[in-house]
Amino acid sequence: MTSRAEFIATVRGRLDDSARKETPDIAEWSVTVPNGAERFCAELLAIGGHPRLVGPSSSELRAVLDSILEAAGPGPVLVTDEDAIPHELVPACEAEGREVIRWPDGNRGRWAAAAVGVTSCLWAIAETGSVVLASSLPGGRAVSLLPPVFVCAAPRARLVATTAEAFRLIAAERPDCSNVVIVTGPSKSADIGNELVQGVHGPGEVHVILIDEAPRTIRVAGDG
Amino acid sequence: MTGSYDYAGSFAGRAGVALADPKLRAAVASATSRADGNRLAVLESLADAESLKDLAAEIRDAVLSRLDVHLDMLAETWEHNGGRIFFAAGARDASDYVARLATDRGITSAIKSKSMVSEEIGLNETLESAGVDVVETDLGEYIIQLAGDPPSHIIAPAIHMSKADVAELFSQSEGRALPEDAPALMAYARAKLRERFLSAGLGISGVNFAVSEEGALCIVTNEGNARMCTSLPPVHVAVMGMERVVGNFDELAVMLALLGRSGTGQKLTQYTTLLFGPRRASEADGPEESHLVVVDAGRTNILGTEYQEALRCIRCGACLNVCPVYRQVGGHAYDPVYSGPIGAVINPLLHDSPQAAELAHASTLCGACTEACPVRIPLDDLLLRLRRDYAARHASVTERALYAAWSRAWAGPRRYGAFSALGSLAGRLTGERSFKRLPLPVLGRWTKGRSFPGFTRSASSKEKR
């Protein structure tokens, strides 16, 4: 049995002090991504996800949610209490007679039985069609993981250009949580005869709704 | 399709088994060429892939040159985040630690996401003998665990099996006929494994990169099984080779940009999971305990030697997909753990055995591996150095004498001229332009798998002038 100190001393013993190299300067290496929202949608579509660009109209958002729920299998909707979750979600579920579980109510058995999980995100990444999620409340791990359909509501302002930029933000803001996950489209595998299939363990169906919320915010401010 | 590989025997013997299996060859050929096509296509989405590879190699070299500092820092930051860390000098230390984690807590059911280092340390065998039932959850690993096969590719462990093979295997295991249909077979595995995910006491994962300044582990999967293994059970343990470290998130971003592109032709793998220790008080789910096992198991033998560049490896599998030898024989011809060019390099360095040592010869030295490598490991050059070491240890007296004679024959113009005149005379006498078999005991073996080029009069006389 070796201790940490012994282990590291053994490693040190193998290294030549004169051969130590400084960490290279990592300049801007990443691609530039103009037209972020369009690029995001094209990337997510290309990897089997469902992007939706939605304007400020509430009826448009409701229509998108209705279409997702109609196509989903039976079972409750598991939803976080994040700010960016559309207000139209609960009425859309009620209209369908679908139960809503507000995360983290219930238990794992109930979460696993949900047909749809709905969260928001820290950021969305245009270069890869990804969303970045944190595990701390009001978010959580199971919502985006256990149900077969995952819906992420992303305010357009949270769209960043590249993964490199997303990692700079994660480093700078260091969200206080045990897990940050970058979800890039649906769960997939080619392990059976090299044929691509979706939904192996994580959700096989991923919708990201990019919401242009600015005009609505202005209206709310004006009303107040 | 299973169990027919003799790892105590020779590469040639195992390669012979693979070459005689047309289904295996078709499966490996189609999967590797598709993966390589995807790799080349998606590398183009980078502004300058070649410069990025240079940068990635530089990052890996800098980390390796200061590995002691990084590991010390990682221990500090990981513990600061509430994680526990264990340094395992030997393979056995590592697998025993994981088994004790389970038995001390009365855990009898474990789920595992794909980890090559866990294959290296024989983790599943140790757990089974400690009474812990462990199930592989990567679909490919699940398939080969059922089949009793070792992995045949670093990132696609069941690459050697066709859809029909999988249907037959699942049908046997389930006791009813399942259709030869990929989505149906996947749905079957999903349902089986979902039960295990929700009930297991221990989740085991590998690590793609540990980030020393942040106390973070990065694990990537396409299926989401690593998210399951690191989110659902109350205890999570991650096992990593000690070299799999980067300093910070900027460095990680560079590595990930190349890992997905080089391995599967993806800009980013579907799930990139960053773990910062166990669940926080402000969280509703996640493991209560989070352990990290850092494994040496022969790696310090590589550090500080002329083979250190092999430790840059990020296990993308690109060198397998481009290798003309791997593409013909698949992974089982190599070693139970690592196959392809990187396997031929690191197996003999990690464990000293004649079986591993001869793998350096399982290469044409064409250099396709080196060209594909995203961290610029000079694989063909390392293979050549391993052959030199092999010859120094294993060459027989006859072989040495023959090579010495050969080298003397080429050392001066007169001797060279006499030698090639002899060669072209032999060619004229036999009427052969090349020799399919040389009529000598040792040289006869050399021509078993290749022809010896003949001498032409013009070439030899031109050289004489």
Interface residues (C-beta under 8 A of the other chain):
Chain A: M1 T2 S3 R4 E6 F7 I8 A9 T10 V11 R12 R14 L15 D16 A19 R20 K21 E22 T23 P24 I26 W29 S30 V31 T32 E43 I47 W103 P104 R108 G109 A112 E127 T128 S130 S135 S136 L137 G140 R141 A142 L145 T163 A164 A166 F167 R168 I170 A171 R174 D176 C177 S178 N179 V180 V181 I182 V183 T184 G185 P186 S187 K188 S189 A190 D191 I192 G193 N194 E195 V197 G199 V200 H201 G202 P203
Chain B: A27 S30 A31 R34 S45 L46 A47 D48 S51 L52 L55 E58 I59 D61 A62 V63 S65 R66 L67 D68 L71 D72 A75 N81 G82 I85 F87 A88 A89 D93 T137 D138 L139 G140 I143 A156 P157 A158 I159 M161 S162 K163 A164 V166 A182 P183 L185 M186 A189 R190 L193 R194 F197 L198 E214 N222 E223 G224 N225 R227 M228 T230 S231 L232 M242 G247 N248 F249 D250 E251 L252 A253 V254 L256 A257 Q266 K267 L268 T269 Q270 Y271 T272 T273 L274 L275 F276 G277 P278 R279 R280 S282 E283 A284 D285 G286 S290 V294 D296 T300 L303 G304
